Amino acid sequence: MGAIVAIVGRPNVGKSTLFNRLVGGRDAIVHDDPGVTRDRKYGIAEWAGKSYTLIDTGGYVPQSSDVFEKAIREQAEIAMEESDALIFVVDAEAGILPLDLEIASILRTSSKKIFLVANKVDGASREPDAGQFFSLGLGDPVPLSALGGRRIGDFLDDLVAGIRAGEGEAEGDDERLNLAVIGKPNVGKSTLVNALLGKERNIVTDIPGTTRDSIDSVMMHEGREVVLIDTAGLRRRSRITESVEFYSAMRTLRTLERCNVAVQLIDGVGGMDKQDLRIIEEVCTRKRGAVIAVNKWDAVEKDDKTALAYERAIRDLLRQYDYIPLIFISALRKQRTVRVLSLARQVHQRYNSRIATNKLNQALLADIAQTPPSGGSGREIKINYVTQVKTGPPVFAFFTNEPTKIKTAYRRYLENRIRAHFGFEGVPLTLSFRKKHR
């Protein structure tokens, strides 16, 4: 399981610049004005073969009565609590400011691994400027330049060596279905979890979740153990007012690191929106199996055509994720809730299934011959062989003379052909293209 790392610090120290540098893109807004990063940005970063989820928080301004600054502070506090490690960014040019001291005093109470980064050290002559931050009591500051990339590699070596997934998470090969119920606040997650546990009435045991306070339940379904991951949603905390959705997003990220199949609940009355789509994207990006359950279906005015029209509308929004199965339920009335478990188990079985190499080649090479790839360079692209190299989730390797010339549209075509021949409903597929050696 990957770790979650949050970047915190006062405004305008270069947190978003560091985030963009580490994830290899420009996903966060970067601007000289303090407070540009109002919301969270998160992405998957990788270094030396290790991947982790990186969170970019807003500027941390403790004890501010300003609503905007209060929301930023709450997001940073949430990130500090929910993450496995923290990167505390300070500004070597500006030196230690009162806010740095205030934040450091809070971080010193945390049991999480803290990486103190002195940003804006653009050359060796500026490195002594970082020494002043040793007085913060958070260890040796790492001098670097997020903008120029100076000493980023050295920092990343230390980062991936010093982070690990939260204690209590599943380790090793767990063949059981680890099922998470996710979704926006107030869509009925707790109601569905309670319905599943109450209906089965056969809870084997309770097991610790992460280092926080969640408890996962091991239950039996049709003779098989299912680990139902606690996603009861938001805990009652008076100081979290402006950042409810952010807290929900953090819990979703944490949960996705611990499951192999996720059931996403959608409010049937309100319909699917952009936030629902973002959650689905996180599920698929992290290569987890997925089921979509449209909840509160009992409260929807409908006729015999409503469900079909509703499903078509959702699939139009899903686009490349339209392989996810969909079910209409009422968690409150326990309508089709057991069917949710059955669907999730089917997805889990496909998630761990393996297709014989001869069957893959027999089916796909005929498709490739009928619709060959085009590289646009005039040189013929040949795909000679395909094999499945991994399960849970499935990974397929295609051997070709031009692995870098396979276009996105053709990758999508091949994925669709795999699904047409072998199913994989609800399962994310990874296609790898490798050089064919003579």
Secondary structure by P-SEA (a helix, b strand, c coil): cbbbbbbbbcccccaaaaaaaaacccccccccccccccbbbbbbbbcccbbbbbbbbcccccccccaaaaaaaaaaaaaaaaccbbbbbbbccccccaaaaaaaaaaaacccbbbbbbcccccccccccccccccccccbbbbbbcccccaaaaaaaaaaaccccccccccccccccbbbbbbcccccaaaaaaaaaaaaccccbbbbccccbbbbbbbbcccccccccccccccccccccccaaaaaaaaaaaaaacccbbbbbccccccccaaaaaaaaaaaaabbbbbbbbccccccccccaaaaaaaaaaaaaacccccbbbbbbccccccaaaaaaaaaaaaaaaaabbbbaaaaaacaaaaaaabbbbccccbbbbbccccccccccbbbbbbccccccccaaaaaaaaaaaaaccccccbbbbbbbbbbcc
